[in-house]
């Protein structure tokens, strides 16, 4: 029988009482490789605590972290909100590590294995996105590993799936994006909170209307630009986007 886990117990106590925890301390709970890549791939404790608070204030009961990785956000959010939190993760080893982390912290976390196609978004009333599809477009040295090759088609496929989720979601559904969602956000979604955390934009969105337009918002750093505006820049030969086939595909509603 294993003995007490003082580090996990201390972190659990601080998170459940909504006290700050340093990333250096929290990341000691992670396996070696995820710990080394933590600053680039997993939400910081501050971001996860803030996002969890915003989602709770928005009335969220069932939150899904898309691309949950090692489960850092899921465990922090679950302990901070005293609610179960779900994640979906493609890499089996990270999904296993996320479950082990949650068990070590005593956090109510459920990790779903697989792709977005395997998820029923109607089970959830809130979503969390930490730029989950950027790895599709990353250079080799920026990727978590080489098991899943970079693919523009993969990126477009995933962001269009999420756009369909957002269009189908009931009014009142909430989501938080950090460092961008990556894809199109229907005009029915409104930014209700925004903050700059660790140099990247954290935004709380809530669906407030019906989807009566094919237009959408795209996050471009600090800017929120209508896809129709980006399309006009492309057609007008703006040098900032001219010849950018990814932007051209992203502004299109596609099969959404």
MARRONU-655591 format. One line per 5 residues: number of its first residue (from 1); their letters; for each residue x, y, z of N, C-alpha, C. Coordinates in steps of 0.02 Angstrom, whole numbers. Example, Ala and Ser with C-alpha at 12.3 -4.5 7.8 and 13.67 -1.06 7.14 Angstrom:
<atoms>
1 = as = 660/-284/390/615/-225/390/660/-165/390 ~ 642/-112/354/684/-53/357/645/2/394
</atoms>
This chain:
<atoms>
1 = xxxxx = 42/-60/0/0/0/0/44/62/0 ~ 29/109/-45/70/169/-49/56/215/10 ~ 108/253/30/100/299/85/71/365/62 ~ 67/414/107/40/480/90/80/513/34 ~ 48/558/-1/79/595/-56/76/669/-37
6 = xxxxx = 126/692/2/123/761/29/117/815/-25 ~ 153/807/-80/150/858/-133/80/862/-163 ~ 52/805/-181/-15/804/-211/-66/831/-161 ~ -60/814/-98/-108/837/-49/-103/913/-39 ~ -42/939/-38/-34/1011/-31/-64/1048/-90
11 = xxxxx = -51/1023/-151/-78/1056/-211/-154/1050/-212 ~ -180/992/-195/-252/983/-194/-284/1032/-145 ~ -255/1040/-86/-283/1085/-36/-283/1157/-61 ~ -229/1177/-93/-225/1246/-118/-274/1257/-175 ~ -281/1208/-220/-326/1217/-276/-399/1218/-254
16 = xxxxx = -418/1174/-208/-488/1172/-186/-506/1235/-147 ~ -457/1267/-117/-471/1330/-82/-456/1391/-126 ~ -443/1377/-191/-433/1429/-242/-374/1475/-226 ~ -321/1445/-199/-259/1481/-187/-212/1471/-246 ~ -165/1517/-256/-117/1508/-312/-70/1450/-299
21 = xxxxx = -50/1418/-354/1/1365/-353/49/1380/-410 ~ 113/1375/-398/161/1389/-451/162/1331/-501 ~ 177/1346/-563/183/1293/-613/242/1248/-598 ~ 295/1276/-570/353/1235/-553/333/1181/-502 ~ 291/1200/-454/270/1151/-404/221/1101/-434
26 = xxxxx = 171/1126/-471/121/1080/-499/154/1031/-547 ~ 199/1055/-588/228/1012/-641/271/956/-613 ~ 288/959/-549/323/903/-518/280/840/-517 ~ 214/848/-525/169/791/-526/167/756/-594 ~ 197/787/-645/193/761/-713/252/715/-728
31 = xxxxx = 243/668/-775/299/628/-799/352/673/-831 ~ 411/646/-841/468/687/-861/455/725/-927 ~ 436/689/-980/427/723/-1044/373/777/-1043 ~ 312/761/-1018/262/814/-1013/284/872/-969 ~ 324/858/-918/349/912/-875/395/959/-914
36 = xxxxx = 438/930/-956/485/970/-995/448/1014/-1045 ~ 393/988/-1074/356/1025/-1125/298/1066/-1097 ~ 292/1068/-1032/233/1097/-1000/221/1170/-1020 ~ 274/1211/-1020/265/1283/-1033/236/1296/-1102 ~ 249/1251/-1149/224/1260/-1218/158/1227/-1231
41 = xxxxx = 145/1171/-1197/88/1130/-1216/30/1128/-1167 ~ 42/1142/-1103/-13/1136/-1055/-29/1205/-1026 ~ -90/1215/-1009/-112/1278/-979/-76/1289/-913 ~ -58/1351/-900/-29/1367/-835/-82/1361/-782 ~ -60/1355/-719/-108/1351/-664/-152/1414/-663
46 = xxxxx = -122/1472/-672/-160/1535/-671/-214/1535/-725 ~ -196/1514/-785/-245/1513/-839/-301/1464/-823 ~ -284/1404/-799/-335/1354/-784/-381/1377/-728 ~ -353/1407/-676/-395/1432/-621/-441/1487/-645 ~ -415/1534/-685/-456/1589/-710/-511/1563/-756
51 = xxxxx = -493/1520/-803/-542/1492/-849/-597/1453/-812 ~ -576/1415/-762/-625/1377/-723/-673/1423/-686 ~ -645/1477/-658/-688/1525/-622/-738/1558/-670 ~ -714/1578/-728/-759/1610/-777/-814/1563/-799 ~ -796/1499/-813/-846/1451/-835/-897/1437/-780
56 = xxxxx = -874/1434/-719/-921/1425/-662/-968/1484/-657 ~ -941/1545/-663/-983/1604/-660/-1033/1606/-717 ~ -1016/1576/-774/-1061/1573/-831/-1113/1517/-825 ~ -1109/1479/-771/-1159/1427/-758/-1142/1359/-786 ~ -1080/1348/-808/-1060/1285/-838/-1063/1228/-787
61 = xxxxx = -1089/1172/-808/-1093/1112/-766/-1051/1055/-794 ~ -1044/1051/-860/-1009/995/-892/-961/1024/-944 ~ -898/1030/-923/-846/1062/-964/-804/1009/-998 ~ -791/1020/-1064/-747/976/-1102/-685/1015/-1124 ~ -626/989/-1106/-563/1017/-1129/-544/980/-1193
66 = xxxxx = -540/1016/-1249/-526/986/-1314/-450/985/-1325 ~ -423/924/-1329/-351/915/-1333/-321/921/-1264 ~ -343/878/-1218/-329/886/-1147/-259/866/-1126 ~ -222/833/-1171/-152/818/-1157/-143/779/-1093 ~ -98/803/-1051/-82/769/-989/-133/783/-934
71 = xxxxx = -185/822/-949/-240/831/-902/-230/886/-851 ~ -183/930/-863/-169/983/-814/-229/1028/-804 ~ -258/1053/-859/-318/1095/-853/-374/1057/-819 ~ -387/995/-841/-443/957/-815/-440/949/-739 ~ -382/930/-714/-376/920/-641/-382/985/-603
76 = xxxxx = -350/1037/-628/-354/1102/-594/-426/1128/-594 ~ -459/1124/-652/-528/1148/-657/-575/1107/-614 ~ -566/1042/-612/-609/1000/-571/-603/1017/-497 ~ -542/1026/-474/-532/1042/-403/-554/1114/-388 ~ -544/1158/-435/-563/1228/-424/-638/1238/-423
81 = xxxxx = -674/1197/-461/-747/1206/-467/-787/1156/-426 ~ -752/1106/-399/-786/1051/-362/-836/1015/-407 ~ -819/1010/-472/-861/975/-520/-819/928/-563 ~ -852/879/-592/-818/835/-639/-802/874/-703 ~ -743/862/-732/-722/893/-794/-700/838/-842
86 = xxxxx = -717/847/-906/-700/798/-957/-645/825/-1002 ~ -606/779/-1031/-557/797/-1081/-559/746/-1137 ~ -538/767/-1197/-531/719/-1252/-460/725/-1277 ~ -426/668/-1285/-355/668/-1303/-341/612/-1352 ~ -302/629/-1404/-286/582/-1458/-230/533/-1439
91 = xxxxx = -181/556/-1401/-123/514/-1385/-137/471/-1324 ~ -136/404/-1332/-153/360/-1276/-109/370/-1214 ~ -44/383/-1224/0/390/-1166/-16/453/-1126 ~ -36/506/-1160/-55/567/-1124/-122/558/-1090 ~ -168/522/-1122/-233/508/-1090/-222/468/-1026
96 = xxxxx = -177/419/-1028/-162/380/-968/-130/424/-915 ~ -83/466/-934/-50/511/-886/-101/559/-855 ~ -150/581/-894/-202/626/-868/-244/590/-815 ~ -260/528/-827/-299/490/-778/-259/479/-714 ~ -195/465/-722/-152/454/-664/-145/518/-623
101 = xxxxx = -139/575/-658/-134/640/-624/-197/653/-584 ~ -255/642/-615/-318/654/-581/-326/609/-520 ~ -306/546/-528/-310/500/-471/-265/522/-415 ~ -205/544/-432/-157/566/-380/-183/627/-342 ~ -219/671/-377/-245/732/-346/-315/722/-316
106 = xxxxx = -346/665/-331/-415/655/-309/-464/700/-346 ~ -451/713/-410/-493/757/-450/-543/717/-490 ~ -604/742/-496/-657/709/-535/-646/726/-608 ~ -610/683/-643/-592/695/-713/-608/632/-753 ~ -636/642/-813/-648/587/-861/-612/605/-925
111 = xxxxx = -567/562/-948/-530/573/-1010/-557/527/-1063 ~ -580/556/-1118/-605/518/-1175/-547/507/-1225 ~ -538/446/-1247/-486/432/-1296/-514/442/-1366 ~ -473/472/-1410/-492/473/-1480/-496/542/-1510 ~ -528/545/-1568/-531/606/-1608/-597/643/-1594
116 = xxxxx = -603/702/-1623/-663/742/-1614/-725/705/-1640 ~ -715/665/-1692/-772/629/-1721/-805/582/-1670 ~ -767/562/-1619/-794/515/-1570/-832/549/-1513 ~ -832/617/-1514/-862/655/-1459/-934/675/-1476 ~ -979/668/-1427/-1046/695/-1432/-1047/763/-1397
121 = xxxxx = -1042/818/-1434/-1037/884/-1402/-1100/903/-1364 ~ -1157/871/-1380/-1219/887/-1345/-1218/867/-1272 ~ -1169/827/-1252/-1163/808/-1181/-1136/864/-1138 ~ -1110/917/-1169/-1074/968/-1132/-1106/1037/-1140 ~ -1101/1077/-1088/-1127/1145/-1093/-1071/1197/-1092
126 = xxxxx = -1009/1174/-1097/-952/1220/-1099/-891/1184/-1127 ~ -847/1224/-1158/-787/1197/-1189/-727/1240/-1171 ~ -668/1208/-1170/-606/1244/-1160/-558/1227/-1217 ~ -530/1279/-1248/-484/1270/-1304/-419/1309/-1291 ~ -364/1273/-1286/-298/1306/-1283/-265/1294/-1351
131 = xxxxx = -287/1332/-1401/-260/1328/-1469/-245/1255/-1487 ~ -295/1210/-1483/-281/1138/-1484/-258/1110/-1551 ~ -268/1147/-1606/-253/1119/-1671/-189/1148/-1702 ~ -154/1190/-1666/-95/1223/-1693/-40/1173/-1712 ~ -38/1116/-1678/15/1067/-1692/9/1039/-1763
136 = xxxxx = -51/1041/-1792/-59/1021/-1862/-14/1062/-1908 ~ 1/1124/-1888/36/1171/-1932/107/1185/-1909 ~ 128/1154/-1853/192/1171/-1822/251/1140/-1859 ~ 308/1173/-1854/370/1145/-1878/390/1085/-1835 ~ 432/1042/-1862/450/980/-1828/476/993/-1758
141 = xxxxx = 519/1043/-1750/550/1055/-1685/500/1084/-1634 ~ 441/1106/-1658/391/1134/-1613/338/1083/-1593 ~ 340/1025/-1624/289/975/-1612/303/935/-1548 ~ 250/910/-1516/259/871/-1455/298/808/-1470 ~ 281/775/-1525/319/718/-1550/301/710/-1624
146 = xxxxx = 327/659/-1656/318/652/-1728/267/597/-1746 ~ 227/577/-1698/180/522/-1712/123/543/-1758 ~ 106/607/-1756/50/632/-1797/77/687/-1842 ~ 88/671/-1906/120/719/-1952/79/783/-1960 ~ 114/838/-1973/81/901/-1986/35/895/-2046
151 = xxxxx = -22/929/-2044/-71/923/-2098/-117/983/-2098 ~ -115/1022/-2152/-163/1077/-2159/-233/1049/-2164 ~ -241/993/-2200/-307/963/-2206/-333/940/-2138 ~ -289/913/-2096/-309/893/-2029/-331/952/-1988 ~ -295/1008/-1994/-313/1069/-1959/-383/1093/-1981
156 = xxxxx = -393/1099/-2046/-457/1122/-2072/-514/1076/-2050 ~ -502/1011/-2052/-553/963/-2032/-574/974/-1959 ~ -524/982/-1915/-540/989/-1844/-575/1055/-1829 ~ -552/1110/-1858/-584/1174/-1842/-655/1177/-1870 ~ -667/1142/-1926/-735/1141/-1953/-781/1098/-1911
161 = xxxxx = -755/1044/-1882/-796/1004/-1835/-816/1047/-1776 ~ -768/1084/-1748/-784/1126/-1690/-833/1181/-1709 ~ -826/1210/-1769/-875/1260/-1789/-945/1231/-1792 ~ -952/1170/-1816/-1018/1137/-1817/-1044/1128/-1745 ~ -999/1109/-1699/-1019/1104/-1629/-1048/1171/-1605
166 = xxxxx = -1011/1225/-1619/-1031/1291/-1593/-1096/1314/-1624 ~ -1107/1299/-1687/-1170/1319/-1719/-1229/1279/-1692 ~ -1217/1217/-1674/-1271/1174/-1648/-1284/1184/-1574 ~ -1238/1216/-1538/-1244/1222/-1465/-1304/1265/-1446 ~ -1337/1248/-1391/-1393/1289/-1368/-1370/1358/-1345
171 = xxxxx = -1415/1407/-1348/-1401/1473/-1320/-1383/1465/-1246 ~ -1332/1501/-1224/-1309/1496/-1155/-1248/1453/-1147 ~ -1230/1413/-1198/-1169/1373/-1195/-1109/1420/-1190 ~ -1059/1400/-1151/-1000/1442/-1140/-937/1407/-1165 ~ -887/1446/-1180/-821/1418/-1195/-768/1469/-1177
176 = xxxxx = -709/1443/-1162/-650/1486/-1152/-599/1467/-1204 ~ -572/1518/-1237/-516/1507/-1283/-454/1541/-1254 ~ -397/1507/-1261/-334/1535/-1238/-283/1530/-1294 ~ -251/1586/-1311/-206/1589/-1368/-241/1568/-1432 ~ -306/1582/-1435/-345/1569/-1495/-375/1500/-1497
181 = xxxxx = -435/1496/-1526/-466/1431/-1540/-434/1400/-1602 ~ -416/1442/-1650/-385/1417/-1711/-431/1420/-1771 ~ -496/1415/-1758/-544/1414/-1813/-596/1469/-1809 ~ -650/1458/-1845/-704/1507/-1849/-752/1501/-1790 ~ -772/1559/-1763/-819/1561/-1707/-881/1598/-1732
186 = xxxxx = -939/1564/-1734/-999/1596/-1762/-1015/1662/-1728 ~ -1048/1707/-1765/-1064/1773/-1739/-1113/1772/-1680 ~ -1145/1715/-1670/-1192/1707/-1613/-1155/1704/-1546 ~ -1089/1697/-1548/-1050/1693/-1487/-1021/1762/-1471 ~ -1025/1781/-1407/-1005/1848/-1385/-950/1842/-1332
191 = xxxxx = -899/1884/-1338/-847/1886/-1286/-874/1923/-1225 ~ -875/1889/-1168/-901/1920/-1107/-846/1937/-1056 ~ -789/1904/-1062/-731/1921/-1020/-669/1912/-1062 ~ -618/1952/-1048/-555/1947/-1084/-499/1970/-1039 ~ -443/1936/-1044/-384/1955/-1004/-322/1932/-1041
196 = xxxxx = -267/1965/-1028/-202/1946/-1055/-164/1910/-1000 ~ -151/1845/-1009/-119/1805/-958/-56/1773/-988 ~ 0/1786/-958/64/1759/-983/76/1776/-1056 ~ 52/1835/-1076/65/1859/-1143/16/1836/-1196 ~ -34/1795/-1178/-83/1770/-1226/-154/1788/-1203
201 = xxxxx = -200/1790/-1251/-267/1813/-1236/-312/1756/-1213 ~ -343/1767/-1155/-391/1721/-1126/-460/1754/-1134 ~ -507/1718/-1165/-573/1747/-1178/-628/1698/-1158 ~ -679/1726/-1125/-740/1689/-1111/-792/1709/-1163 ~ -818/1659/-1199/-870/1669/-1248/-934/1635/-1224
206 = xxxxx = -991/1667/-1238/-1056/1636/-1222/-1100/1643/-1284 ~ -1135/1590/-1300/-1181/1593/-1357/-1244/1631/-1337 ~ -1258/1685/-1373/-1313/1729/-1353/-1368/1734/-1405 ~ -1359/1705/-1464/-1410/1713/-1515/-1414/1652/-1560 ~ -1455/1660/-1612/-1464/1606/-1661/-1412/1614/-1716
211 = xxxxx = -1397/1558/-1748/-1348/1559/-1803/-1383/1572/-1869 ~ -1394/1637/-1883/-1428/1655/-1945/-1380/1684/-1997 ~ -1315/1671/-1987/-1265/1697/-2034/-1211/1645/-2042 ~ -1184/1640/-2103/-1126/1597/-2115/-1061/1630/-2097 ~ -1064/1695/-2079/-1003/1731/-2061/-980/1707/-1992
216 = xxxxx = -919/1723/-1975/-890/1701/-1912/-833/1746/-1892 ~ -814/1742/-1829/-758/1780/-1802/-696/1735/-1803 ~ -639/1763/-1819/-575/1728/-1815/-529/1768/-1770 ~ -499/1734/-1720/-452/1767/-1675/-384/1772/-1709 ~ -360/1833/-1715/-293/1845/-1742/-255/1887/-1691
221 = xxxxx = -218/1852/-1648/-183/1884/-1592/-233/1923/-1550 ~ -224/1990/-1543/-269/2029/-1501/-333/2050/-1538 ~ -336/2034/-1603/-392/2057/-1644/-444/2002/-1653 ~ -507/2023/-1658/-562/1979/-1675/-590/2004/-1741 ~ -577/1967/-1794/-594/1991/-1861/-649/1947/-1892
226 = xxxxx = -700/1978/-1922/-749/1938/-1959/-715/1902/-2018 ~ -735/1840/-2029/-707/1803/-2086/-721/1839/-2151 ~ -779/1873/-2156/-795/1910/-2217/-745/1966/-2230 ~ -720/1996/-2175/-670/2049/-2183/-604/2020/-2208 ~ -584/1963/-2180/-523/1930/-2204/-530/1910/-2277
231 = xxxxx = -589/1886/-2295/-600/1867/-2365/-592/1927/-2412 ~ -617/1985/-2390/-611/2044/-2432/-538/2065/-2439 ~ -498/2055/-2386/-427/2070/-2391/-393/2024/-2441 ~ -413/1961/-2441/-384/1913/-2489/-402/1933/-2560 ~ -466/1946/-2571/-489/1963/-2638/-462/2030/-2661
236 = xxxxx = -447/2074/-2613/-420/2139/-2630/-345/2139/-2639 ~ -314/2080/-2631/-242/2075/-2642/-200/2104/-2587 ~ -228/2108/-2525/-190/2134/-2469/-127/2092/-2461 ~ -67/2123/-2459/-5/2084/-2455/2/2043/-2391 ~ -36/2061/-2339/-31/2024/-2276/-61/1954/-2282
241 = xxxxx = -107/1946/-2328/-140/1880/-2334/-138/1853/-2405 ~ -114/1892/-2452/-112/1870/-2522/-71/1806/-2528 ~ -100/1757/-2561/-64/1694/-2572/-66/1646/-2513 ~ -99/1666/-2459/-102/1622/-2400/-161/1575/-2408 ~ -147/1514/-2431/-201/1467/-2445/-237/1444/-2382
246 = xxxxx = -200/1442/-2325/-232/1422/-2262/-284/1473/-2242 ~ -267/1537/-2245/-316/1589/-2227/-375/1586/-2275 ~ -362/1575/-2339/-416/1571/-2388/-464/1515/-2370 ~ -439/1459/-2348/-482/1402/-2330/-516/1415/-2263 ~ -482/1449/-2218/-510/1461/-2152/-569/1508/-2154
251 = xxxxx = -566/1560/-2195/-621/1608/-2198/-682/1579/-2231 ~ -674/1525/-2269/-731/1494/-2302/-770/1452/-2252 ~ -838/1456/-2255/-878/1415/-2210/-872/1340/-2224 ~ -847/1321/-2283/-838/1250/-2298/-902/1211/-2291 ~ -897/1154/-2256/-955/1110/-2248/-993/1126/-2185
256 = x = -977/1184/-2153/-1011/1200/-2090/-1082/1222/-2102
</atoms>
